[in-house]
Amino acid sequence: MRTVPLLGRLCLRSAFRRPRLSPLQSFRLSVRTQGYLVSHRPPPGSQGRKKFLYALLTPAAFVRLSEEDNGDGKTAEEHMLEASREEIKKSIPENVHGLTRAWKGFWLFLDLYIYEPIATGFRLLHLAIIFIPVIATIPVIWLGRRIKERDNERAGTLWWYNFLVTSMERAGPAFIKLGQWAASRTDIFPQQMCNRMSSLHSNAPAHSLAATKRTIVKAFNGRPFEEIFEEFQEKPLGVGAIAQVYKAKLKPDLAALGDDDLDPDPPNLRRRMRKNVDVLVKSTPSRVPSTYVAIKVLHPKVERIVRRDLRIMTFFASVINAIPTMEWLSLPDEVLQFGEMMRLQLDLRIESANLTMFRKKFKDRTTAWFPYPYASYTTRQVLIEEFAQGIPLAAFLEDGGGVFQQEIADEGLDAFLHMLLIDNFIHADLHPGNIMVRFYKPEQLSLALGRHKESPSPENSTDVTEEVLQQLRPHRHNPAAWKAQLEQIDREGYRPQLIFIDTGLVTTLNQTNRTNFLDLFKAIAEFDGYRAGHLMVERCRQPDAVIDAEVFALKMQHLVLSVKSRTFALGNIKIGDVLNDVLAMVRAHHVRMEGDFVNVVISILLLEGIGRSLDPNLDLFK
């Protein structure tokens, strides 16, 4: 008799139980009432005023998602990626019933369980044709004489590295990105192999202009292409493994959205005093948004190609991991991390959100500037951002920084250390190609203490960037004339400022990795190399796989003691050499560090190289 009331109780409980929501569903529920999902308004003058629910997750929603702390230990990038992947997960909508549901289910079954496996099989066959010769020529690495200046590697080994890189270029976007990622993992792969991988570039052909126009029109909610741009350069500025970039000029009604950084706060004494301090200390620049934009467009079907390649990589990583003595590499975990990095770059709304986050964090700093993202027109396939008008940092490394070299080096170091130690939001692709230098006229000191009329806003200021660039461009590759022109620009009162671009990849250390990094940073700063070595062993991925942990700690102590008598001025110590020695020891003793941790180390390596080129006396710890 007790069965009936018990059954009734279970039915009632299941009837009134709240359904469990996925992270994306709960996020949508929380932000729908706060206006984040409707922040993507249609562009002015859109044809037909169609519903624009194609952008349920807007860049503004991604920013909100990255700022929330759910207490689950995940980083902002992980939260954004999880929401992005769940959004495109193939499923049948719950509100579809009857024959329509059956028909959609049939096509979903065909796509997931018949078409995709067949397509992946053909892709595997294509990759086998490319890489079987690479595998067959592995014995070549034991041939040839050793070359002392190339880390004592054999000539045959260096030839095989070149052959491997050439094959990866032919294999497509995922393998090009894999090679570029591998170039940063000197804790796993030999230094010479990483050096060769770092030169790997994409030979992918540009997709058609018609495909670009279709994607852009969709992003602007069906507005005719001719009504979007005043100018559009049909030849791409660059073609990468997963996207290509164009330069254009928006119509005035589309560019009139303005820059949030230029919206002045109500004037008061405190803000005037702070502004004056900024002017005296760092010469606050006027930020003027440009109607010229850079447009990044994903290659058609690149997401499907990458998804198939990642499946294949995962399979072979698991096979290699099963080989005795190879498990310390933890290749399945590395492929998983690489896959996350690839997927982050396949949703351009995440790059737009990263730009917004950087601009927020650097709004009151003058060491760096980030292009303004037109988030209202950015979708998964299209990113539209302000065109970064400046001179590549590589030009200053080649021709010299002249009177500005110390200032540029100081600003670069200051910006990086703010990202690393204060913001925990680090640009993960800091090479000279992604850093530019622009010039500006400093704002004037304001002596008004009351509610007097302010000086003209930056919107009405003259943009002097192009004016200065025209003076410098004729002197490229002529160091003497270049430095003389820089002195003239300095006398005219212009100041340099760094521009950071290509923010698709950002490193954020979770609480565990951040604690580990700061503990290690403290141990090295106190010249306690033995403790630093043991910290690295205890907190690596696989402490049991480490070879001779005590010897590793003693080597770390010897390395730290060897530089203890000197300062950390880059002119006295090559930080890059020290870190390269550490990574070589990590590789030799099988100390598997977290990928984010290694990314930070690589960023410091790149920073050291840039800093040494500009100002050898730059002090990393000052």
N, C-alpha and C positions, 0 to 999 in steps of 0.2 A: 504493500500500500504506500510505502514511502517513495516508491519510484515515480508516481504521478506528480506530487508536489516538487520533487527534486527536478524532474524534467521541465515542469513549468518555470521553476526558478532559473534554470539554465537558459530557457528561451527568452525570458524577460531580460536577463542580464545581457544576452547577445543582441537583443533588439535595441537596448539603450546604450550599448557600449559605443564610445566615440571611435570612429575609424582612425587607424594609425596613419599619419601623414608622412610622406617622404620629406627629406630636407628641402627640396625645391618647392613642394606643395605648401609646406609650413611657411617657407619664406614668402611665397606669393600671397598667402593668406595674411601675413603680417604687414606686407608692404602695399597690398591693394588698398587698404583703408588709409594709407598715408600718402598715396598719390605717386608712388614710384613706378608703378606699371603703366601709368598713363602719362609719364613724362615725355614719351616720344610723340610729340604733336606733329601733324602733317605739315610739310613745307608750305609756305605761302603760295597761293595760286594753284594748288594741286588739282588735277583733273578729276572730277567726279566725287571728290571727298569720300573715297573708299575707306572701308574700315582698315585700320593699320594694326591689327592684332598680330601681324607677322613678327613684331618685335616685342613680344611679351616681356622678355628680359632686355631692358635697355641698358646702355652704359651707366646711366644714373642708378639703376637697380644694382648693377655689379659693384659700383662704388659703395652703396649702402651695405651690400653683402660683405665686402672686404673690410668694412669698418666694424662690423658686429663681431663680438666675441662670444661664441656659443659654449665656451668652456670645454670643447671636445679635443683640444690640443692641436687642431688643424690650423694651417696658415691661411692667410687671405687668398692666396693663389689656389689652394686646394678647395676652398669653399666655392670660388668662382668656377673652377673647372668642373666640380661636381654638379653645379647648377646647369652649366653649359651642356654637359653630356646628357643629363637627364632630360633636358628640353628636347633633344633630337632623338631620344630613344624611341625606336619604332614600336608602336602599340596601336591597338584599336580603341578609339575614343569610347568612353563609357556611355555616352548619349546616343550611340549608333546601335540600331536594333534591326531585327528581321533579316531580309535578304541582303540589305546593304552591309550589315555586319559580317554576314557569311562571305560576301564577295570580297570585302576588304581583308578578311582573315585568310582567304585563299591566296590573294596576291602577296600578303605579308609572308605566308608560308613559302611561296615560290621564291621570293626575294632572299629570305634568311637561310633557307635550308636546301635550295637547289642552285639558284643563280650565283650567290656569293661563294659557296664552296667551289663551284666550277671555275668562276673567275679567279679565285685565290689559287686554284691548281694551275691554271695557265700562267699566272704571275710567278708561281714557284718554278715552273719550267723555264720561263724567261730568265729568272735570276740564276738558275742552275747553269744555263748557257754562258752567263757572264762570269760566274764565280768558280766554276769547276777548273778552268785554267789557272786561276789564282791558287786554289788548293793544290793543284798538281805541281806547281812550281815552288812549293814551300822548301824542298831540299836545297834550293839555290841559296838560302840564307846562310848555309855553312861553307859557301864558296867565296873565293876572292880574298885579297889581303885586308888586314885591319887598317882602318883610317883613324889615326890618333885624334885629329881635330874634330872628328865626328863621333865622339864618345866611344872610340875604339871599336865601332861597328864594322863588320865586313862589307866589302863592296857589293857582294851578292845580296846582303840584307837590305842595303839602301836601295838597290834596284827593285827588290820585291816590294818595298814600301811604296815606291813610285807606281808599280804595276797595280797594287791594291787600290791606291787613291784613284788612278785612272778608271779602274773598274767600278768603283763606287760612284764616280761622276756619271757613268753610263747607266747605273742602276736606278736613278731617279731621285725624287725629292727626299724621301725618308732616309735613304742611304747617304745622300749628301749631308743632310743634317746630322746623321749618325757620326759621320766622319768629323764634322765640325765639333760635335759634342765630345767625341773621343779625344780630340786635340787638347781639351782642357783637363783630361783625366790622366795627368802624369803620375798619379798615385797608383795607376793600374798598368799603363802602357809605357814602353820605352820612350825616352825623351826624343830621340831622332824620329820615331814614328809619329809622335805628337807634332813635332815641327813640320813634318811633311803633310800631316792631316790639316794643319792650320791654314795651309795654302789652298785647300780644296775649295773649289768654286762651282757654281751651277752653270751648266751648259744648256739648260732647259730653254727651248724656244719660247718666244713670247706668244701668249694666246691672242686670238684675233681681236681687233678693235670692236667688232660687232658683239662679241661676248662681253667685253668690258662695258659697252654702252647698255646692254640689257641689264647687267648687274647694277649699274649706277642708277638707271631709270627706276628699277625696283626699289632701290634704297630711298629714292625721292618720291615714293608712293605714286609712280606712274606719270610724273611730270615729264613732258617731252625733253629730250636731251638738249635741244637747242635753247630751251628756256632755263637751263640750269647754269650754264657757264657763258661768260663773255669771251673767254679764251680757253682753248684746250689743246695742249701739245699732244698730237696723236702718237708720237714716238715715245715709248716709255723711257723714263730716266734710268731705270734699272729693272732687270728681270732676275728674280731670285728663284729658289727651289719651290716655294709654295705661293708666291705672289709677285706681282709687278707693280711699279709705281709710276704715276703720271703727275705732271704739273698742270694746273689750271687756275682760272680766275673765276670766282663765283659771281653770279648776278648780285647787284646791290641789295635786293630785298632778301636774298638768302644770307648774305654776309652781315646783315644788320643785327644779327642776334647779339653781338657784342661779346666782350670778354669779362667774365666775372671779376677778374683781378682789377679791372679798370673802374668798377663801380665804387665811387668814393664813399667812405664812411662819413657820418655826420662830423664836421670839424669840431674839435675841442682842443683844449690846451695840452692834454696828455698826448694826443695823436701828433700835434704839431711838434712837441718836444722830442718824441720818439723819432719822427721823421728827420728832424734836424740832427739828431745823434747819428742816424743812418747815413745822412749826407756827409757828415764830418768823417765818419769811420770808413764807410765803404761806397759812398757816392751812389745812392739809390738810382737805378735806371728807370726810364719811362718805358713801360711795356705798351707797344702799339700793335694791335692785332692787324694782320694783313689779310686782304681779300684773296691773295694768292694762296692756293692750297696744294698740299701733296695728297694724292689719292692712291691708296693701296688697295688692290683688287686681287682676291684669291684666284688661282687658276681653276678653271672648271673641273669638277670631279676630283680635285686633289685630295679631298677628305676620304673618299672611298679608296683611292690608291694607297694612301698612308695607312688606313685601317687594315688593309690586306697585308701590307708589308710588316706591320707590327705583329700580326698574328704569326707570320712566318718567322720573324725574329724571336718571338716568344718560344716557339716550338724548338728552334735550334739552340737557344740559350738553355732550355731545360735539358736537351740532349748533352750539351757540353758540360753542364753542371753535374751530370751523373758520372762523369769520368773522374776516377780517383785523383786526388791532389788538385783538382780544378774547382772544388766547391768554395774555396776561399774567395774566389772572384765574385761569387754571388751574382752571376750573370742574369738570372731571371729578375732579380731586384733592380739591376741596372737597366734592363730593357723596360721594366715597368716605369722607372723614373724618366727614362728617355721618352717613353710614350706620353707621359704627362706633359713633358716639355713640348713635344710636337703638338699635342691637342690644344695647349694654351695658345699656340701660334695660329691655330686653325679657327679661332673665334676672335675676330678683330675688335669686338666690343671689349674684350679683356685688355687689349693694348690701349684702347681709349680710356678705360677706367684707370689703368696704371698712370697714364698721362695726367688725368685729373687728380689722382692721389699725389703724384709728385708736385704738381702745381700748388696744391693745398699746403703741402709740407714746406715748400720753398717760397711761399707767398711773401713772407716777411724776411726772406734772406736774399742777398744779392749776389751770391757766389755762382748761381746757375739759373738757367731759364729753360723752360720746356714749352714746346709748341702748344697752341690752344687747340684742343680737339673739338670738332663740330659734332658733338655727341648726338644731336637730334637727327643727323643724317647718317650715322654710323650703324652698320648692321653686322651680322656674322661674316659676310663676304666683303664688306667695303669699310675702309677707314678713311675718314676725311679729317685732316688736321692742317693747321696753319703751316705754310711753307717756311722752313727754317732758312732764313737768309743769313748766310755767314760764310766764313772761310774754314775749310776743314783743318782740324788741329794738325793733321799730317803736314800741312804747308809750313807751319811754325816749327815743327820738328825737323823738317828738311832744310829750310832757309834760315832758321833761327828766330827767336822771339824778340831780339833786340831789347829795347828799354822795357818791354812788357813781359819778358820771360819769367821774372820772379813773381810778378802779379798773377800771371796765368797759372803758374805752378801752384802757388798758394791757394788760389781759388779752387783749382781742381782737387787738391788734397782736402781742403775744408769741406767741399761738397761731398766727397766720398766718405769722410769720417762722420759727417752728419747722417748720411744714409746708413752707415754701418753701426755706429755706437748709439745714436739717438733715435733715429726713425725705425731701425730694423726693417728697412724697405730699400733694397740695394739693386741698382741697375745691374743686371747680370750679363751685359754684353758691352763692357766698357773698353772698346778698342778705339784708336784714334779716328777711324772712319765714322764712328757714331758720336764724336764730339766735335763741335764747331765753335768758332770764335766770332762774335759780332762786336761792334763798337757802338757806343751811345754817348750822348752829352749828359753829364750829371745834372740833376735837378738843383735848383738854387735854394740857398738857406732862407727859410721863412722866419721873419722877425715879428710877424703879427701875433699878438697874444690874445686878442679878443676875437669876436666873430666877424672878422674882416673878409673881404672877398679873396678867395684862393687864386693861386696862379692857374693858368690854363691847364685843363685836364690832359692826360696823355693822348686821349682821342683826338685832340686838336693840335698835338705836338707834331713837329716835323720828324719823320722817320729818316735818320741820318745813316742808317746801316748801308744802304746801297751806295750812298755818296762816298763813304769811306772805302767800300769794297772796290769801287771804280779806280780809286787812287792806288790800291795795292795790287790789283790783278796784273797790270802790265809788268810788274817786277818779280813775278814768280820765276823761280830757278835762277835768280840773280841775287845772291845773298847780300852783297854790299848795297845795291840799290834798294833792296827790300828793307834792310835795317835802317837806311837813311830815311825812307818814307815813313817807317814806324816812328822815328824820332820827330818827324814833322807832324804826324797825327797826334803824338803826345803833346807837342807844343800848342796845338790847336784845342787841347782840352778834352779829347776823346778818351774814353776808358774802355777796356776789353771786358767782355762777359762771355762765359761758356754756355753753349747750347747743347743739351743732350737730346738725342733722337733715338728712334727704334727701341721703344720701351716694352716690346712684346714679352720679354723675359725679365722677371724680377725675382730676386732671392729674398725670402723672408724666413728667418730661422724660427722654428717653433720653440716653445719654452725650454724643452730639453736641450736642443742644439745650441740655443742662445746661452744657456747656463754653462754648457760645456765649452763654448767658445770663449766666454768671458773668464772662466776659470783658467783656461789654457793661456789666454792673453795675459792674465795677471801673473801666472807662473813664469812666463817668458820675460815679462817686464821686470820681475824680481830676480831674473837670471837664475831661476831654479829649474835647470834643464832636466834633472833627474825626476822631479815631480811632474813636469810637463810630459815626459816620456811615459810615465805610468798612467797619467790621466788619459793620454791618447790610447793606450792599450785597454784600460778598463772601460772606456766609453766608446770603443769602436763597435762595428756591427757584429763581429765574430771574435770575441776575445780568445776563445778556445783554439782558433786557427792561427793565432800569432806564433811566429817562430822566434824563440829566444827573446822573450819579453824583457828580461833583465838586461841583456846586451843592448837591446833597442833603447832602453832608458839611459844606459851609460853613454851610448853614442849621442843621444840628445844632450846629456850633460856636457860632454866634450865639445859639442858644437856651440852650445851657449857660452861656455867658458872661453872659447876661442875668440869671442867678440866682446867679452865682458869689459875688457880694458879700453874699448873704444866706444864712441857714441853711436846713436842710430842715424846720424846725418848721412844722407845717401852718398855724399862724397867720400865718406870713410868706410862705409859698409854697403855692399851690394845686397840689399834685402832680397832681390830676386835670386841671387846665388844661394843665400841661406835657405830660402824656402824650397828651392830646387833640391838642395841637399836633404831637406826634411822629407820631401816627396819621394826621393830616391830611397831613403831608408824605409819609408812606409811601404814602398813597393817590394823591397827586398825582404822585409820581415812580415809581409802579409797582414799589415794593419789596415783593415778596411774602414775608411772614414766615410761619413755620410756625404752624399753628393752635394747638398747645400753648403756643407762645411768646406768642401774642396772648392766650390764656386767662389766663396769668399776669399780663399787663399789665392786663387787665380786672379781675382780682381785686384788684390794687393800686388801681385806680380806685374800686372799690366800697369797699374798706377806707378810702381817703382820705375818701370821702363820709361814712362812718359815724364815723370818727375826728374829722373836723371838726365834726360835729354834737354830739358828746359832749364833746370837749376840744380846742379850737382850738390849744392849745400843745403838743399831742402831737408828739414829735420822731421822725420815721420812721427816722433813722439813729443814734439815741442808743444 
